[in-house]
Every structure is written in C-alpha cells, then in structure tokens.
Amino acid sequence: MPIEKQMTALITELETADEGSVSPQAAASTVLAVDELIADIHKAYARDQELVRRLRPFMRGSFEIVFELTATATPLIGESPVLAAVFNGIREYLATKLHIAGRNYTLEGDNIVVVEGGERIAVSPSTAILFDPRSTGAIAAEQAFEKLQRDPIISEVRFRKGGELEVFSRIPRSDFSYMRVPETIREIKEHPIRAVVAIRSAAFDAELAWRLIWQDLKLSAEMEDKSFLERAVAGEESFSHKDMLDVTMGIMHEFDPRLERWVPMSKGHTIKKVWEHIKPAEQLSLGDADNEDGGA
C-alpha cells in the first residue's frame, strides 16, 4: 500500500482585550507548551511513527500560533492516526483539566482519580501521559498559563484545527489556574544487594560520591564503609584503571507509574560494606581459572 505524507495545522489563538499586544514571555511559553504537549502525545501513541512539527511564521497583527504537523498516512484510512491522536489528546486533556477544576488528582493506569470525592475519569492512553506530574507537556502548560495569567491583556486561549473555523477547546482567563500540575509524593525504596561494581571515579572525601557501573548502569553511591575509606585515604588501598569492588550496596529504586514497576535511580545509593577490592590482574586470574574449569 502506498505511503503518503499528510499535513494539517494546530492553531492556538490568544484572545486579547482591545487588540492589545502580548508579552514575549507569554507568547514564547505558549509555543513551548503546545510543542511539548504534542511531543508527549506522540511518544505515548506511536513514537516509532514520524511526526514533524514546524512553526508557521506569525502574520502581521495576528496572535495565532500555528503548528504545521506532518505525518505519514495511507489514503484508505483518511486522517493519519497520529494526527488524530494529537488533536483528540489535547482536546481530552484540556476538557478533563477544566472538569477537575484545580482539584488534586492521582493517576491510576488510564484513570484520573480525583482525591476529593474519589471520582474516576477514564481517558485514552495517549492522554493519560499528560496527567503524569512528570510530563514535560503538562509542566510546560502549567508554566505557560502562569505567564498568560500574569499578562492582564489576555482574556482567553482557544485551539482549533487548520482549515476549520470551529474551536475545539476554549480556556477562559478564569480557568487558567486549573492547568497547574499537582504535587506528588515520590515512591522510593532501598533494596540491599551483594554485587561486583566497576569503579569509574573514586572519592576519598566522605561527603563525595563514588561513581560506579553496575549491570551497565552508571550510578553514584556514598561510601559508608568507614574502615575501607580510611585505608583508601591512608594510601593502603591503591586504585588503577578497571578496578572493581565486591560490595554490599543499598540500591535506591523509584516506582514508575507509567511502566508500573520499580526502576533503579542514578543517585542516592550507598556502599554498606566493601568485601574485596579486585585488581585487573585478579580479574584476569579469575578469568583464566574459569577457562580451565570450562575445559576440564
């Protein structure tokens, strides 16, 4: 089936009183927010499908911010699914935010749960990502509406699709504050492990972190084994390239609600105990021993 390019436009209108001018900060933050919202929806819907975003030049005397969106599409299905997801996602996101009206909420899968009253609102997966407090699109939107609110001349923000006169989302000035992102409590836990880690950078100051590699992950950890640290400071432990440590570590994990699993963090870990300082020669000897055993 032949593949063709399909292009449409997402238009954001800044309504002003008496055709007044808009501050550069308000305009720039709005451009960034719309771009980040589109990017988040694209990643959630189909990051492997191309979506090109271009900003059309401003027209003289116009406060229309026009994003030209180009995606691949097949002639038989009409509108590109990626473009449809972008428009539906922004429409659904803004409508849900206005419905919640500034109340705190949590995200459970593809459901928005309002803390006050327990109301559950089901949204599409590509919209749900915008309700994750870590969404770059949601954070950018919050910052944009804060700047728009500080510009007294802006009375409303509207969104419509290129080629259509009908507005699909409308946010009056009185509702700008509803775009804020709720604060969340990060779920973090420590998991103790026994592991052999490679040293990227040693730290002989107790207030500095050791830079290590564990299971191909680059991480930093504080040294809590005081006796080993004292030997290192006294020069009783010498370090060279490719040195490794056999340690008991406290690995910090953070729960990722999008992946629905605990993932290792890059910082905050601790080295509880150093059992052995392994030199490159010792690693080679261990490798030779393994080879001998394997050939027996």
Secondary structure by P-SEA (a helix, b strand, c coil): cbbbbbbbbbbbbbbbccbbbbbaaaaaaaaaaaaaaaaaaaaaccccbbbbbbbcccccccccbbbbbbbbbbccccccaaaaaaaaaaaaaaaaaaaacccbbbbcccbbbccccbbbbbbcaaaaaaaccccaaaaaaaaaaaaaaacccccbbbbbcccccccccccccccccccbbbbbbbbbbbbbbbbbbbbccccccccbbbbbccccccbbbbbcaaaaaaaaaacccccccccccccccbbbbbbcccccbbbbbccccccccccccccaaaaaaaaaaaaaaaac
